[in-house]
Amino acid sequence: MKASPAPLLLSFILTTSLLSIQAAEGDLKKAVYCHGFKEEDQSPKDVAEFFKPDETVYLSIELKGRPKSGVVAAKFMFREDLMAEAKVDVATANKGVIFSFGEDTFVSFDMKTKQPMPVGACYRADVTLDGKPLGQFPFRVAPPKEAIPSKLLKAALAKGADEDHKPVNESHEFDGLDKVFLAGVGSLGLASWLEATWTVNGKVDEEGTRSFTMEENKENVPFHFAFIPAGGWPAGTHEVSLQLDGQEVAHEKFTVKVGAPMAGATKLSIDSSQLFRDDGKSEPGKEVKSFTTDDIKLHARWKLKEVALVKGVQLVWRLLESAGEKEQVLATADVEAGVNDEIDSSLTTKNGLPRGKYRVDLVQDGKVLDTKVFEVK
């Protein structure tokens, strides 16, 4: 089973409610995950030890007393990625209540994802009151009832993998232009997921992160991940980490004695830049100095002085001056990492751009390397 990109971020529906029952300062008394709230006071019912992938996550925050003001905020996180967030002003519930004794304030949050949540203990809710932390509260998503237990059986580094995903030429030493394979076998249950993360000389290369999620139970299923950084491997010691349901189950180090010529980030050296009218086939056509309001698609190209590793590069199209319009960013585009001697970008509009002054910036690692200013007439 070859790994392919599979984003784990989830779209969500998040609702909140609050019922006050009060008296003192708004400190946290208790945070409880549950399967619902009681109608009469929004206190938790059916305390939850975990949730299933398709269940609604309920979180009850109990504050001491009835704070007269304050905003309780909750951010639901999958690892360090934000899934959902919401805020509740406690004053809206406590307004108009004069006396109350020995009672508290419950703030409730419930989150429902549009797709099933990945299995694992990778979740938490970060809760604050007026921006000050009340706590971080982890929760776990358990496999479906019909899922078999998931476990890694074996894993190995190699210079290749056959059609059955078995490792070919196992090794911990590679050349700069070798694609490195991590091949393994596991018993993987429904909804479990595997993810490989590659570290190049101590720094994670996000381009190499790949994952897949099981859509059925499989015993002794082979799989492999493969990666080579843009420009090849630099000399040094590199690593790959394999996670099963968010927990590391394998960690392999390997060395590259002779790095690839283009390995590592390099600053680009610009030779020239050009603008092109579209040829009618979504490709650069006639070179121009400016565009007209009839041009629906605009092209820009930068030629480099020498072949280089194009990495961390972004193109930004901007409006500078136009009647009735403010200066603004029109579009941005990330350039796929790779070795090249030129960089191309295009801007597609629905009805053409209004007359005015524009520019397109070539940016690398957040720094503008070159700017091309043009007019639309």
VOBA-1610 file (N, C-alpha, C; in pm, whole numbers, padded with zeros to 5 digits, always signed):
BEGIN
Met+00085-00118+00000Met+00000+00000+00000Met+00089+00123+00000Lys+00090+00197-00109Lys+00171+00317-00118Lys+00101+00432-00049Ala+00176+00509+00025Ala+00118+00621+00097Ala+00096+00738+00004Ser-00010+00810+00028Ser-00040+00930-00050Ser-00085+01039+00045Pro-00076+01167+00000Pro-00117+01275+00090Pro-00261+01259+00133Ala-00286+01275+00262Ala-00423+01265+00314Ala-00439+01364+00427Pro-00487+01486+00398Pro-00498+01587+00504Pro-00588+01540+00616Leu-00545+01569+00739Leu-00619+01522+00856Leu-00698+01634+00922Leu-00687+01757+00869Leu-00766+01864+00924Leu-00913+01842+00892Leu-01000+01881+00982Leu-01141+01851+00970Leu-01224+01977+00961Ser-01326+01976+00878Ser-01425+02082+00884Ser-01520+02048+00998Phe-01590+02149+01052Phe-01661+02126+01176Phe-01786+02210+01186Ile-01870+02171+01281Ile-01983+02252+01325Ile-01966+02265+01476Leu-01954+02388+01526Leu-01929+02409+01667Leu-02039+02497+01726Thr-02103+02452+01834Thr-02206+02531+01899Thr-02171+02550+02046Thr-02228+02652+02105Thr-02202+02680+02245Thr-02333+02713+02315Ser-02335+02696+02445Ser-02447+02742+02526Ser-02396+02768+02666Leu-02475+02843+02742Leu-02431+02878+02876Leu-02552+02896+02964Leu-02546+02839+03081Leu-02654+02860+03179Leu-02590+02894+03312Ser-02632+03005+03370Ser-02573+03047+03496Ser-02657+02999+03613Ile-02588+02953+03719Ile-02654+02914+03844Ile-02552+02940+03956Gln-02483+03050+04005Gln-02376+03138+04060Gln-02295+03177+04185Ala-02207+03271+04216Ala-02158+03375+04315Ala-02013+03395+04333Ala-01912+03418+04289Ala-01778+03455+04331Ala-01696+03486+04209Glu-01574+03454+04210Glu-01490+03487+04096Glu-01491+03376+03994Gly-01458+03411+03871Gly-01473+03314+03763Gly-01356+03223+03743Asp-01322+03144+03841Asp-01215+03046+03829Asp-01271+02912+03784Leu-01186+02832+03724Leu-01230+02700+03680Leu-01255+02609+03799Lys-01368+02545+03798Lys-01397+02444+03899Lys-01377+02304+03843Lys-01424+02283+03719Lys-01414+02149+03660Lys-01431+02157+03509Ala-01362+02070+03437Ala-01381+02054+03293Ala-01410+01907+03267Val-01520+01880+03199Val-01564+01742+03179Val-01606+01720+03034Tyr-01552+01612+02973Tyr-01602+01568+02843Tyr-01719+01475+02869Cys-01820+01485+02784Cys-01940+01406+02808Cys-02012+01379+02676His-02124+01308+02684His-02202+01275+02564His-02329+01360+02554Gly-02337+01465+02635Gly-02452+01554+02627Gly-02462+01639+02752Phe-02562+01729+02754Phe-02582+01818+02867Phe-02726+01804+02918Lys-02743+01825+03047Lys-02876+01824+03106Lys-02951+01952+03067Glu-03075+01935+03029Glu-03152+02049+02980Glu-03173+02156+03087Glu-03187+02114+03212Glu-03225+02210+03315Glu-03111+02303+03354Asp-02986+02259+03346Asp-02876+02347+03389Asp-02751+02338+03303Gln-02757+02263+03193Gln-02644+02246+03102Gln-02523+02179+03167Ser-02543+02115+03282Ser-02435+02039+03343Ser-02415+01909+03263Pro-02296+01848+03273Pro-02268+01731+03189Pro-02346+01607+03231Lys-02379+01524+03133Lys-02437+01393+03161Lys-02361+01290+03077Asp-02354+01168+03126Asp-02284+01059+03056Asp-02139+01099+03028Val-02058+01106+03135Val-01917+01143+03122Val-01848+01052+03021Ala-01767+01112+02933Ala-01704+01039+02823Ala-01557+01011+02852Glu-01517+00886+02839Glu-01375+00850+02848Glu-01308+00865+02713Phe-01387+00858+02606Phe-01336+00874+02469Phe-01456+00901+02379Phe-01427+00933+02252Phe-01531+00951+02151Phe-01501+00861+02032Lys-01605+00822+01960Lys-01587+00749+01835Lys-01567+00850+01721Pro-01511+00807+01607Pro-01476+00902+01501Pro-01590+00990+01452Asp-01713+00938+01454Asp-01825+01015+01401Asp-01913+01077+01510Glu-01869+01073+01636Glu-01949+01126+01746Glu-01928+01277+01764Thr-02027+01340+01827Thr-02014+01479+01868Thr-01933+01486+01997Val-01838+01581+02002Val-01757+01601+02121Val-01824+01709+02207Tyr-01855+01674+02330Tyr-01917+01769+02424Tyr-01816+01801+02535Leu-01801+01931+02564Leu-01711+01975+02671Leu-01787+02071+02762Ser-01789+02038+02892Ser-01855+02121+02991Ser-01749+02190+03077Ile-01754+02323+03082Ile-01664+02401+03166Ile-01746+02457+03282Glu-01709+02422+03404Glu-01780+02470+03521Glu-01694+02575+03591Leu-01749+02696+03601Leu-01679+02807+03667Leu-01731+02822+03810Lys-01643+02864+03899Lys-01684+02888+04037Lys-01770+03014+04043Gly-01889+03001+04094Gly-01974+03117+04113Gly-02029+03174+03984Arg-02072+03299+03991Arg-02129+03366+03876Arg-02045+03490+03844Pro-01950+03481+03756Pro-01874+03600+03719Pro-01965+03703+03652Lys-01948+03830+03686Lys-02032+03934+03628Lys-01992+03965+03485Ser-01867+03936+03451Ser-01820+03960+03315Ser-01709+03860+03284Gly-01677+03851+03158Gly-01570+03761+03116Gly-01609+03681+02994Val-01509+03645+02914Val-01532+03567+02793Val-01457+03435+02805Val-01531+03327+02798Val-01471+03193+02797Val-01453+03151+02652Ala-01331+03113+02617Ala-01301+03071+02480Ala-01244+02931+02479Ala-01282+02853+02380Ala-01230+02717+02365Ala-01178+02698+02224Lys-01058+02643+02214Lys-01000+02605+02085Lys-00980+02455+02086Phe-01044+02385+01992Phe-01027+02241+01979Phe-00914+02215+01880Met-00814+02139+01925Met-00692+02119+01847Met-00673+01971+01811Phe-00626+01949+01687Phe-00576+01818+01646Phe-00425+01835+01633Arg-00350+01779+01727Arg-00208+01809+01740Arg-00195+01962+01752Glu-00123+02028+01661Glu-00111+02174+01670Glu-00197+02244+01566Asp-00290+02172+01506Asp-00379+02229+01406Asp-00514+02263+01468Leu-00562+02384+01442Leu-00691+02427+01495Leu-00805+02361+01419Met-00894+02296+01491Met-01012+02234+01431Met-01133+02326+01439Ala-01151+02388+01556Ala-01269+02471+01579Ala-01244+02560+01699Glu-01312+02674+01704Glu-01302+02761+01820Glu-01432+02837+01839Ala-01459+02877+01962Ala-01579+02954+01992Ala-01558+03030+02121Lys-01638+03137+02140Lys-01630+03220+02260Lys-01770+03239+02318Val-01778+03251+02451Val-01904+03276+02520Val-01882+03388+02621Asp-01966+03490+02618Asp-01963+03598+02715Asp-02051+03559+02833Val-01990+03535+02949Val-02068+03486+03062Val-02166+03590+03113Ala-02142+03717+03086Ala-02232+03822+03134Ala-02371+03809+03074Thr-02382+03752+02954Thr-02512+03739+02890Thr-02604+03645+02966Ala-02546+03549+03037Ala-02627+03454+03114Ala-02655+03505+03254Asn-02562+03583+03309Asn-02576+03627+03447Asn-02648+03761+03462Lys-02673+03828+03352Lys-02737+03959+03356Lys-02874+03951+03424Gly-02896+04040+03517Gly-03028+04051+03579Gly-03048+03964+03701Val-02955+03876+03732Val-02968+03792+03850Val-02904+03864+03969Ile-02979+03885+04077Ile-02929+03965+04189Ile-02874+03876+04299Phe-02946+03773+04335Phe-02901+03687+04444Phe-02893+03541+04399Ser-02790+03478+04445Ser-02779+03335+04421Ser-02673+03282+04517Phe-02696+03165+04575Phe-02604+03114+04675Phe-02560+02971+04643Gly-02428+02951+04654Gly-02374+02816+04640Gly-02391+02756+04503Glu-02408+02838+04400Glu-02430+02787+04265Glu-02315+02828+04174Asp-02304+02761+04061Asp-02193+02785+03970Asp-02242+02815+03829Thr-02148+02841+03740Thr-02179+02873+03601Thr-02124+02765+03509Phe-02210+02711+03425Phe-02168+02610+03328Phe-02161+02671+03188Val-02047+02652+03123Val-02029+02691+02982Val-02011+02562+02903Ser-02093+02545+02802Ser-02086+02419+02726Ser-02050+02442+02581Phe-01968+02352+02529Phe-01927+02354+02389Phe-01954+02216+02330Asp-02003+02212+02208Asp-02010+02083+02139Asp-01965+02100+01995Met-01887+02002+01949Met-01824+02007+01817Met-01859+01881+01739Lys-01905+01900+01617Lys-01935+01788+01528Lys-01859+01808+01398Thr-01773+01713+01364Thr-01697+01723+01240Thr-01777+01667+01124Lys-01753+01720+01006Lys-01825+01673+00887Lys-01770+01541+00837Gln-01641+01517+00863Gln-01582+01387+00831Gln-01543+01318+00962Pro-01535+01185+00964Pro-01494+01116+01087Pro-01358+01164+01135Met-01342+01175+01263Met-01215+01219+01321Met-01114+01104+01316Pro-00986+01135+01288Pro-00884+01032+01293Pro-00872+00972+01433Val-00845+00844+01439Val-00828+00775+01566Val-00701+00824+01636Gly-00705+00828+01768Gly-00583+00857+01843Gly-00603+00956+01956Ala-00497+00967+02039Ala-00497+01060+02151Ala-00425+01188+02111Cys-00471+01248+02002Cys-00403+01364+01943Cys-00481+01493+01964Tyr-00577+01491+02052Tyr-00671+01602+02061Tyr-00664+01670+02197Arg-00702+01797+02197Arg-00716+01871+02322Arg-00802+01994+02298Ala-00853+02049+02406Ala-00922+02178+02403Ala-00843+02274+02490Asp-00804+02387+02433Asp-00737+02493+02507Asp-00843+02594+02549Val-00863+02610+02680Val-00972+02695+02730Val-00913+02814+02805Thr-00968+02933+02778Thr-00922+03054+02843Thr-01041+03134+02898Leu-01013+03219+02996Leu-01110+03316+03047Leu-01046+03453+03035Asp-01106+03538+02952Asp-01050+03670+02924Asp-00904+03660+02880Gly-00875+03560+02800Gly-00741+03543+02744Gly-00642+03474+02835Lys-00679+03449+02961Lys-00590+03381+03053Lys-00623+03232+03057Pro-00522+03146+03051Pro-00549+03001+03043Pro-00627+02948+03163Leu-00730+02871+03134Leu-00799+02792+03236Leu-00746+02649+03237Gly-00692+02606+03122Gly-00635+02472+03116Gly-00636+02415+02976Gln-00558+02309+02957Gln-00558+02230+02834Gln-00615+02093+02870Phe-00716+02051+02795Phe-00791+01931+02831Phe-00787+01831+02714Pro-00706+01726+02727Pro-00693+01628+02617Pro-00814+01536+02609Phe-00838+01486+02489Phe-00938+01380+02472Phe-00892+01284+02363Arg-00955+01169+02360Arg-00912+01060+02271Arg-01027+01018+02181Val-00993+00984+02058Val-01089+00926+01964Val-01055+00778+01948Ala-01149+00691+01983Ala-01126+00547+01981Ala-01169+00488+01848Pro-01112+00375+01809Pro-01151+00310+01684Pro-01298+00267+01687Pro-01358+00251+01571Pro-01495+00197+01567Pro-01500+00059+01632Lys-01617+00020+01678Lys-01634-00106+01750Lys-01586-00226+01669Glu-01606-00220+01537Glu-01571-00334+01452Glu-01425-00338+01411Ala-01345-00238+01453Ala-01204-00232+01413Ala-01120-00335+01487Ile-01027-00398+01416Ile-00932-00487+01481Ile-00821-00401+01545Pro-00750-00454+01645Pro-00639-00379+01705Pro-00530-00352+01601Ser-00476-00230+01604Ser-00372-00192+01508Ser-00234-00201+01572Lys-00140-00255+01496Lys-00002-00261+01545Lys+00094-00274+01428Leu+00213-00215+01444Leu+00319-00229+01345Leu+00392-00361+01370Leu+00412-00438+01263Leu+00481-00566+01276Leu+00629-00555+01243Lys+00662-00477+01140Lys+00803-00454+01108Lys+00815-00335+01013Ala+00937-00278+01011Ala+00964-00165+00922Ala+01114-00162+00893Ala+01151-00123+00771Ala+01291-00120+00732Ala+01314-00011+00627Leu+01435+00047+00629Leu+01476+00142+00526Leu+01536+00066+00408Ala+01512+00116+00289Ala+01562+00049+00169Ala+01575+00149+00055Lys+01642+00104-00053Lys+01658+00189-00171Lys+01547+00168-00272Gly+01453+00081-00239Gly+01341+00059-00328Gly+01237-00029-00261Ala+01126-00051-00332Ala+01021-00142-00285Ala+00959-00207-00407Asp+00928-00337-00396Asp+00871-00408-00510Asp+00721-00385-00517Glu+00654-00450-00611Glu+00511-00429-00632Glu+00427-00476-00514Asp+00487-00558-00427Asp+00418-00603-00306Asp+00459-00521-00183His+00528-00407-00207His+00571-00314-00104His+00681-00372-00014Lys+00744-00481-00057Lys+00854-00537+00022Lys+00981-00458-00006Pro+01066-00436+00096Pro+01188-00356+00076Pro+01287-00423-00018Val+01351-00343-00101Val+01455-00390-00193Val+01584-00318-00159Asn+01689-00395-00133Asn+01821-00342-00099Asn+01813-00259+00029Glu+01788-00327+00140Glu+01780-00258+00269Glu+01914-00191+00301Ser+01907-00071+00360Ser+02029+00004+00387Ser+02000+00118+00483His+02107+00167+00548His+02101+00290+00627His+02199+00394+00572Glu+02253+00366+00451Glu+02341+00461+00384Glu+02289+00483+00242Phe+02281+00609+00202Phe+02223+00643+00073Phe+02306+00750+00004Asp+02288+00758-00128Asp+02349+00865-00206Asp+02257+00986-00209Gly+02311+01101-00244Gly+02234+01225-00242Gly+02113+01225-00333Leu+02117+01145-00440Leu+02006+01142-00535Leu+01919+01017-00521Asp+01939+00941-00413Asp+01856+00823-00388Asp+01720+00865-00329Lys+01615+00801-00376Lys+01487+00809-00306Lys+01492+00707-00193Val+01461+00750-00071Val+01468+00662+00045Val+01329+00605+00072Phe+01325+00472+00091Phe+01199+00403+00115Phe+01192+00354+00260Leu+01077+00371+00321Leu+01046+00307+00448Leu+00934+00208+00421Ala+00969+00079+00423Ala+00871-00026+00392Ala+00839-00103+00519Gly+00713-00142+00533Gly+00676-00212+00654Gly+00554-00300+00637Val+00517-00365+00745Val+00398-00451+00751Val+00327-00422+00882Gly+00196-00416+00876Gly+00120-00394+00998Gly-00015-00461+00993Ser-00072-00484+01110Ser-00212-00522+01119Ser-00287-00394+01152Leu-00370-00350+01060Leu-00428-00217+01069Leu-00580-00225+01069Gly-00639-00164+01172Gly-00784-00168+01186Gly-00853-00052+01117Leu-00980-00067+01095Leu-01063+00035+01035Leu-01044+00169+01105Ala-01020+00274+01026Ala-01004+00412+01072Ala-00867+00443+01129Ser-00778+00344+01143Ser-00641+00372+01185Ser-00566+00441+01072Trp-00461+00514+01108Trp-00383+00585+01007Trp-00235+00580+01039Leu-00157+00575+00932Leu-00011+00577+00941Leu+00039+00707+00878Glu+00145+00763+00938Glu+00203+00885+00884Glu+00354+00880+00896Ala+00424+00920+00790Ala+00569+00927+00791Ala+00613+01073+00783Thr+00709+01109+00869Thr+00765+01245+00871Thr+00915+01235+00855Trp+00970+01312+00760Trp+01112+01306+00727Trp+01183+01429+00781Thr+01296+01406+00847Thr+01377+01514+00902Thr+01510+01519+00827Val+01540+01636+00771Val+01662+01655+00692Val+01760+01741+00772Asn+01868+01678+00815Asn+01968+01748+00897Asn+01904+01825+01013Gly+01815+01755+01083Gly+01756+01811+01204Gly+01633+01896+01185Lys+01589+01917+01061Lys+01471+02000+01035Lys+01368+01921+00956Val+01242+01921+01005Val+01136+01848+00936Val+01109+01913+00800Asp+01108+01830+00695Asp+01072+01877+00560Asp+00924+01844+00539Glu+00839+01946+00548Glu+00695+01926+00539Glu+00653+01865+00406Glu+00734+01885+00301Glu+00700+01830+00170Glu+00699+01678+00172Gly+00768+01619+00269Gly+00777+01473+00272Gly+00670+01404+00355Thr+00593+01479+00432Thr+00493+01417+00519Thr+00380+01355+00438Arg+00356+01228+00461Arg+00251+01154+00391Arg+00177+01066+00491Ser+00049+01041+00462Ser-00030+00955+00551Ser-00137+00883+00472Phe-00189+00776+00529Phe-00306+00709+00472Phe-00390+00654+00586Thr-00519+00643+00562Thr-00616+00596+00662Thr-00683+00469+00611Met-00699+00373+00699Met-00757+00245+00661Met-00909+00256+00646Glu-00960+00202+00537Glu-01104+00201+00513Glu-01166+00065+00543Glu-01081-00030+00585Glu-01127-00162+00625Glu-01020-00227+00713Asn-01056-00333+00782Asn-00960-00408+00861Asn-00870-00492+00770Lys-00739-00491+00799Lys-00648-00575+00722Lys-00537-00627+00811Glu-00521-00759+00810Glu-00411-00823+00882Glu-00289-00831+00790Asn-00171-00810+00847Asn-00044-00826+00774Asn-00044-00752+00641Val-00083-00624+00643Val-00088-00546+00521Val+00047-00476+00499Pro+00107-00493+00380Pro+00234-00424+00352Pro+00209-00281+00308Phe+00306-00194+00330Phe+00295-00055+00290Phe+00435+00002+00270His+00443+00117+00204His+00571+00187+00200His+00551+00337+00181Phe+00647+00411+00235Phe+00658+00554+00213Phe+00791+00579+00143Ala+00799+00679+00057Ala+00923+00711-00012Ala+00939+00861-00023Phe+01065+00908-00015Phe+01087+01053-00019Phe+01230+01085-00063Ile+01241+01194-00139Ile+01368+01260-00166Ile+01339+01409-00166Pro+01415+01489-00092Pro+01388+01633-00087Pro+01411+01698-00224Ala+01350+01812-00244Ala+01376+01889-00366Ala+01525+01918-00375Gly+01585+01882-00487Gly+01729+01901-00503Gly+01813+01788-00452Gly+01750+01687-00388Gly+01825+01573-00337Gly+01862+01589-00191Trp+01927+01484-00137Trp+01968+01483+00004Trp+02101+01555+00023Pro+02110+01646+00121Pro+02242+01700+00154Pro+02321+01597+00234Ala+02452+01613+00239Ala+02535+01524+00321Ala+02496+01541+00468Gly+02496+01430+00542Gly+02463+01437+00684Gly+02378+01322+00730Thr+02325+01335+00851Thr+02240+01233+00910Thr+02095+01279+00905His+02008+01194+00856His+01866+01228+00839His+01782+01120+00909Glu+01652+01148+00925Glu+01566+01058+01001Glu+01428+01050+00939Val+01361+00940+00969Val+01219+00926+00935Val+01146+00870+01056Ser+01033+00930+01088Ser+00951+00886+01200Ser+00819+00831+01146Leu+00779+00715+01196Leu+00653+00654+01156Leu+00557+00657+01274Gln+00440+00713+01252Gln+00339+00721+01358Gln+00216+00639+01320Leu+00165+00567+01418Leu+00040+00491+01403Leu-00062+00555+01496Asp-00169+00606+01437Asp-00273+00676+01514Asp-00214+00785+01602Gly-00112+00853+01549Gly-00053+00967+01619Gly+00056+00933+01718Gln+00086+00804+01737Gln+00191+00761+01829Gln+00308+00702+01750Glu+00429+00745+01783Glu+00546+00696+01710Glu+00567+00547+01737Val+00581+00470+01627Val+00602+00326+01639Val+00734+00283+01575Ala+00799+00373+01502Ala+00930+00342+01443Ala+01004+00472+01419His+01136+00468+01434His+01219+00585+01411His+01353+00536+01358Glu+01384+00572+01234Glu+01505+00523+01169Glu+01594+00641+01129Lys+01725+00625+01153Lys+01824+00723+01109Lys+01902+00666+00991Phe+01946+00755+00902Phe+02029+00710+00790Phe+02126+00822+00753Thr+02230+00786+00682Thr+02333+00885+00649Thr+02350+00899+00497Val+02389+01018+00457Val+02427+01048+00319Val+02568+01106+00325Lys+02664+01035+00271Lys+02804+01079+00277Lys+02835+01187+00174Val+02781+01169+00054Val+02804+01266-00053Val+02670+01325-00094Gly+02649+01451-00062Gly+02522+01515-00090Gly+02501+01545-00237Ala+02375+01563-00275Ala+02342+01600-00413Ala+02389+01743-00440Pro+02430+01772-00564Pro+02483+01905-00596Pro+02387+02020-00564Met+02257+01994-00582Met+02159+02100-00561Met+02089+02091-00426Ala+02136+02005-00338Ala+02069+01985-00210Ala+02082+02108-00121Gly+01979+02131-00041Gly+01979+02243+00051Gly+01920+02368-00011Ala+01868+02457+00072Ala+01807+02580+00022Ala+01914+02675-00031Thr+01890+02735-00146Thr+01983+02830-00205Thr+01909+02956-00245Lys+01975+03069-00232Lys+01916+03195-00273Lys+01918+03203-00425Leu+01807+03243-00483Leu+01797+03250-00629Leu+01865+03375-00681Ser+01928+03362-00796Ser+01992+03475-00865Ser+01912+03504-00991Ile+01846+03621-00996Ile+01756+03654-01105Ile+01831+03712-01223Asp+01803+03662-01341Asp+01864+03715-01464Asp+01772+03817-01531Ser+01645+03781-01550Ser+01552+03871-01617Ser+01409+03831-01584Ser+01314+03922-01613Ser+01172+03893-01593Ser+01095+03939-01716Gln+00983+03871-01744Gln+00904+03901-01863Gln+00756+03886-01832Leu+00674+03956-01910Leu+00529+03944-01905Leu+00478+03893-02039Phe+00374+03810-02037Phe+00321+03751-02160Phe+00169+03757-02161Arg+00116+03785-02277Arg-00028+03771-02299Arg-00059+03623-02320Asp-00178+03579-02285Asp-00215+03439-02299Asp-00229+03402-02446Asp-00190+03280-02482Asp-00198+03236-02621Asp-00333+03174-02656Gly-00428+03179-02562Gly-00559+03119-02586Gly-00568+02976-02542Lys-00455+02919-02501Lys-00450+02782-02454Lys-00394+02774-02312Ser-00407+02886-02241Ser-00359+02898-02103Ser-00208+02886-02090Glu-00137+02922-02197Glu+00008+02923-02198Glu+00058+03062-02235Pro+00183+03098-02194Pro+00238+03228-02233Pro+00246+03241-02384Gly+00202+03357-02436Gly+00205+03384-02579Gly+00300+03497-02611Lys+00248+03609-02662Lys+00331+03723-02701Lys+00382+03797-02579Glu+00511+03831-02581Glu+00568+03910-02472Glu+00514+04053-02478Val+00480+04110-02363Val+00424+04245-02358Val+00486+04322-02242Lys+00468+04455-02245Lys+00511+04541-02135Lys+00392+04578-02045Ser+00272+04569-02100Ser+00150+04601-02026Ser+00037+04513-02078Phe-00078+04521-02009Phe-00195+04442-02048Phe-00313+04536-02075Thr-00419+04479-02132Thr-00541+04554-02153Thr-00651+04497-02065Thr-00762+04568-02056Thr-00875+04522-01975Thr-00940+04397-02034Asp-00905+04363-02159Asp-00961+04243-02223Asp-00880+04117-02191Asp-00762+04134-02132Asp-00678+04018-02099Asp-00734+03948-01976Ile-00778+03825-01998Ile-00837+03748-01889Ile-00729+03674-01810Lys-00624+03629-01877Lys-00517+03556-01812Lys-00384+03624-01840Leu-00307+03650-01733Leu-00179+03719-01742Leu-00069+03623-01700His+00045+03632-01769His+00158+03543-01737His+00282+03625-01703Ala+00360+03574-01607Ala+00489+03634-01571Ala+00593+03523-01563Arg+00716+03558-01599Arg+00824+03456-01597Arg+00953+03522-01550Trp+01025+03451-01465Trp+01158+03493-01422Trp+01260+03389-01472Lys+01365+03439-01535Lys+01476+03351-01573Lys+01588+03366-01472Leu+01645+03253-01430Leu+01753+03252-01334Leu+01888+03252-01404Lys+01988+03303-01337Lys+02122+03309-01397Lys+02183+03170-01411Glu+02137+03077-01327Glu+02186+02940-01333Glu+02081+02846-01276Val+02093+02721-01310Val+02003+02621-01255Val+02018+02620-01103Ala+01906+02621-01032Ala+01911+02629-00887Ala+01794+02554-00826Leu+01805+02528-00696Leu+01695+02468-00622Leu+01593+02577-00592Val+01476+02564-00652Val+01368+02659-00629Val+01285+02605-00512Lys+01298+02667-00396Lys+01233+02617-00276Lys+01192+02734-00189Gly+01073+02722-00126Gly+01024+02830-00042Gly+00987+02954-00119Val+00944+02936-00245Val+00916+03050-00333Val+00766+03070-00349Gln+00726+03196-00349Gln+00585+03233-00365Gln+00575+03353-00458Leu+00469+03355-00541Leu+00439+03468-00629Leu+00319+03541-00574Val+00328+03674-00566Val+00220+03756-00511Val+00181+03863-00613Trp+00056+03859-00660Trp+00003+03958-00754Trp-00070+04065-00674Arg-00038+04194-00701Arg-00093+04305-00624Arg-00152+04414-00713Leu-00259+04474-00665Leu-00313+04597-00723Leu-00249+04714-00649Leu-00190+04809-00723Leu-00128+04926-00662Leu-00218+05048-00671Glu-00267+05077-00792Glu-00351+05195-00813Glu-00460+05164-00914Ser-00583+05197-00880Ser-00696+05185-00972Ser-00811+05267-00916Ala-00885+05334-01003Ala-00991+05423-00960Ala-01092+05350-00871Gly-01114+05404-00753Gly-01214+05347-00663Gly-01172+05221-00591Glu-01047+05180-00607Glu-01000+05056-00544Glu-00882+05085-00452Lys-00875+05011-00340Lys-00763+05022-00249Lys-00651+04929-00292Glu-00529+04964-00251Glu-00417+04874-00276Glu-00445+04741-00206Gln-00421+04630-00277Gln-00458+04500-00220Gln-00385+04386-00290Val-00379+04273-00221Val-00326+04150-00280Val-00437+04083-00359Leu-00410+04052-00485Leu-00509+03987-00571Leu-00501+03835-00563Ala-00380+03784-00555Ala-00363+03638-00553Ala-00222+03603-00509Thr-00208+03485-00450Thr-00076+03432-00416Thr-00067+03288-00467Ala+00053+03245-00498Ala+00072+03108-00547Ala+00207+03057-00499Asp+00207+02939-00436Asp+00331+02875-00394Asp+00389+02795-00510Val+00519+02806-00529Val+00588+02734-00636Val+00634+02599-00583Glu+00601+02493-00655Glu+00643+02359-00613Glu+00795+02350-00613Ala+00848+02296-00504Ala+00993+02286-00491Ala+01051+02196-00600Gly+01167+02235-00651Gly+01234+02156-00754Gly+01354+02231-00809Val+01430+02164-00892Val+01548+02224-00956Val+01507+02279-01092Asn+01535+02407-01117Asn+01491+02469-01241Asn+01575+02590-01274Asp+01557+02643-01396Asp+01628+02765-01435Asp+01531+02879-01466Glu+01401+02857-01442Glu+01304+02964-01459Glu+01182+02937-01371Ile+01108+03045-01344Ile+00989+03037-01259Ile+00875+03105-01332Asp+00761+03037-01343Asp+00645+03091-01413Asp+00528+03109-01316Ser+00447+03211-01346Ser+00325+03232-01270Ser+00220+03292-01361Ser+00093+03269-01329Ser-00016+03326-01408Ser-00127+03372-01316Leu-00202+03472-01361Leu-00316+03524-01288Leu-00438+03517-01378Thr-00540+03448-01334Thr-00663+03435-01412Thr-00772+03520-01349Thr-00840+03601-01431Thr-00949+03687-01384Thr-01078+03648-01454Lys-01191+03687-01395Lys-01320+03655-01458Lys-01350+03745-01577Asn-01326+03875-01558Asn-01364+03972-01663Asn-01251+04067-01698Gly-01129+04029-01666Gly-01017+04118-01690Gly-00999+04214-01573Leu-00882+04276-01566Leu-00852+04370-01460Leu-00891+04511-01500Pro-00933+04594-01404Pro-00961+04734-01437Pro-00831+04810-01467Arg-00844+04922-01536Arg-00726+05002-01567Arg-00657+05043-01436Gly-00525+05040-01440Gly-00451+05077-01321Gly-00310+05025-01323Lys-00247+05037-01208Lys-00107+04997-01192Lys-00101+04874-01101Tyr-00018+04776-01141Tyr-00009+04649-01070Tyr+00136+04607-01057Arg+00157+04503-00977Arg+00290+04443-00973Arg+00277+04298-00929Val+00379+04219-00963Val+00386+04081-00916Val+00522+04062-00852Asp+00521+04010-00728Asp+00644+03993-00650Asp+00689+03848-00650Leu+00819+03828-00663Leu+00881+03697-00645Leu+00942+03694-00505Val+00888+03605-00421Val+00925+03601-00280Val+00988+03466-00247Gln+01097+03469-00172Gln+01158+03345-00124Gln+01178+03354+00026Asp+01123+03257+00098Asp+01134+03253+00244Asp+01092+03386+00307Gly+00984+03444+00253Gly+00929+03567+00310Gly+00997+03695+00267Lys+01103+03687+00186Lys+01177+03805+00141Lys+01154+03827-00008Val+01120+03951-00046Val+01097+03984-00187Val+01231+03988-00260Leu+01246+03900-00361Leu+01369+03895-00440Leu+01361+03985-00563Asp+01241+03995-00620Asp+01227+04076-00741Asp+01081+04118-00756Thr+01059+04231-00821Thr+00926+04285-00843Thr+00910+04327-00989Lys+00799+04292-01047Lys+00767+04331-01185Lys+00644+04420-01183Val+00662+04549-01216Val+00550+04644-01218Val+00495+04653-01359Phe+00362+04662-01372Phe+00301+04674-01505Phe+00171+04751-01495Glu+00120+04791-01609Glu-00006+04863-01617Glu-00110+04784-01695Val-00235+04807-01663Val-00346+04759-01742Val-00410+04883-01802Lys-00417+04888-01936Lys-00466+05008-02006Lys-00597+04980-02077
//
